[in-house]
Amino acid sequence: MDVIAPTRQGEVRGRSEEGIAAFLGIPYAAPPFGAHRFRAPAPVEPWEGVRDALEYGPTAPKRPYRPPLDQLIPDPDIPGDDCLNLNVWTPSVGEGRLPVLVWIHGGSLRNGSAALPLYDGRAFARDGVVLVSINYRLGVEGFGVFPDAPDNRGLLDQLAALAWVQENITAFGGDPGNVTVCGESAGAISIAALMTSPRAAGLFRRAVLQSGPPHTVPRDRGAKVVRSIARALRVPATAEAFAAVDREWLLDAQAAVTGKANPISGGPGFYIVTDGDVVPADPPLPEADLLLGTNREEYRLWLVPTGAVDRITNLTLRLALLKFRIAGRVARLYRAARPGAKPGEILGEMATDLLLRGPINRLADSRPSRTFVYEFAWRSPAMDLGACHALEIGFVFDNLWSGTELTGPGAPQPLADAMHRAWVAFATSGDPGWPAWDASRPVMVFDDPGSGVVLAPRDDELREWL
């Protein structure tokens, strides 16, 4: 059954099935091309009549993940310029006061979209939460640093989407005063920046950071990848010059420069930069209620499918310790707790704690209250991925029918029930159902069979990174 909802820009037509209405591809800003390319997001032109919102809208320009990740993480590519769009799932079209969860996808700031079936919001709507998922500019279009363009354009897109939620979500049954932003990986890193941004004041009440700690860099470091792409294209490193380049050539050059980089091994990539405007250089302490955590074996997504975990030798491990100035006793501590582990697994565990768990614990330690920490520990049997990066998403969305590339068949539904219930509770009341972080360091460990709170798990290792 078709349903119609009003927005400030015009009416939209969605579709209702089994009591859940879905509105897909609603524009929240003007297409970021032509006169708007490499600019801050501009307002949408109002329309007359009723606009169809029955299919996912265009995705931001990007290239697929490199093999073999392209087989594990689908990345739909929907052509079109109107890529600043969002989707809404709701059980209640019309005036309402339901909690709202806004999902910001990950993908290293150069991949991903809200069109991934894994992010279907029906389960949240079924349980009384309005789910909004957004697209934003990626790669050099969204996060390239230029002397003649505003910084952090992808982050400005996210702010524009959150402003749209404040202006319009009441018509979809949502409460603009009870908005939670939730994201994974680069989506979580984006949210961490939004939490400190003066421009985000009043746009959300709570935040969920899944496998993405606060991370920003100075403008000059953020500009390095633009200079590399400019050299590949043989053009000046300016927005004006890049705007004159064919979009496909620009994407090819971007992929050539950044394609082999990943969060574990590093390499050229895109970052949120401290610009003194959207992202302050000396950010205040975030005040929003916070739920954050990691997966136990994040590194396995990048090191196992590629075979890198088997190519890392004891010599490689020793060289990595020297490069990052990590004391040998730290490696011995990790090895002692994992008898029989490969050198690549030891290095991966340390990298996970250095890049993810350590910063997340530091953030939790810096906040006086209303912070809740989790760990996802269930090990996928698929391709020996274990408790890898992004594995938890299907459980959070109670959407195990999708994302089986990572979970394999027969993923445990009781674990999805538990995680999804916690996220619904946090979006509703700010309490996911376990004790808030304090000196005892309570962590809700999600696993099957059975989840439960563990105090200070592996604290002897994590304290090496604090």
RAFENSUL-V856435 format. One record per helix or strand of 2 or more residues. SS is the DSSP state (A for helix, B for strand). FROM is the first residue (numbers start at 0). TO is the last residue. If there is no record, write none. Layout:
SS_FROM_TO ; SS_FROM_TO
//
This chain:
B_1_5 ; B_10_16 ; B_19_26 ; A_33_35 ; B_49_51 ; A_68_71 ; B_84_89 ; B_93_103 ; A_116_118 ; A_121_125 ; B_128_133 ; A_138_142 ; A_152_170 ; B_171_183 ; A_185_195 ; A_197_199 ; B_205_209 ; A_218_232 ; A_238_242 ; A_246_257 ; B_288_294 ; A_299_302 ; A_307_310 ; A_313_322 ; A_327_335 ; A_342_364 ; B_370_375 ; A_381_383 ; A_392_395 ; A_403_406 ; A_412_428 ; B_441_445 ; B_451_454 ; A_458_464
//
